[in-house]
Amino acid sequence: MHCITIRQPWATLIAIGAKRLETRSWKTNYRGELGIHAGKQVDRKACETEPIRSLLAAHGYSSADRLPVGAIIAVCRLNDCLPVLHDDGQAAWLGGGERRLEAAGQEYRFGDFAPGRYAWELTELRRLSEPIPALGKQGLWNH
């Protein structure tokens, strides 16, 4: 299975369905099943900001120390990889071919939608009941 390593709390936000667009500085032509690997780094400051703190708490993560690290925590489908066309500071517009998508609200606040970046659209999310320990890597990697 192809996997991608994502820092916490962003990996858990994906696993709980609160984040459907993962922004990256690079694009991929890969489409299909993708494992979400929670890296060992935790952005503790982000964990204390709203709405992240409340979202994590609602799913049983009362502190940054409770977040899973060094493990595959969810599986999803990488449905598309869309370039960021425009970012006005409140929302971003993504597009590829005839397809257009807007990132706004919470989704916008959870990513870096600067022009020149890419938004990976994640669908068919399945949170794993038991994390699978794994060493992460940069880029897409196989487990």
Salt bridges, closest charged atoms under 4 A:
GLU22 OE1 - LYS19 NZ 3.45
GLU22 OE2 - ARG24 NH2 2.93
GLU33 OE2 - ARG126 NH2 3.04
ASP43 OD2 - ARG7 NH2 3.84
GLU50 OE2 - ARG53 NH2 2.61
ASP65 OD1 - ARG44 NH1 2.88
ASP80 OD1 - ARG31 NH2 3.36
ASP80 OD2 - ARG99 NH1 2.91
ASP112 OD2 - ARG117 NE 3.49
GLU121 OE1 - ARG99 NH1 2.85
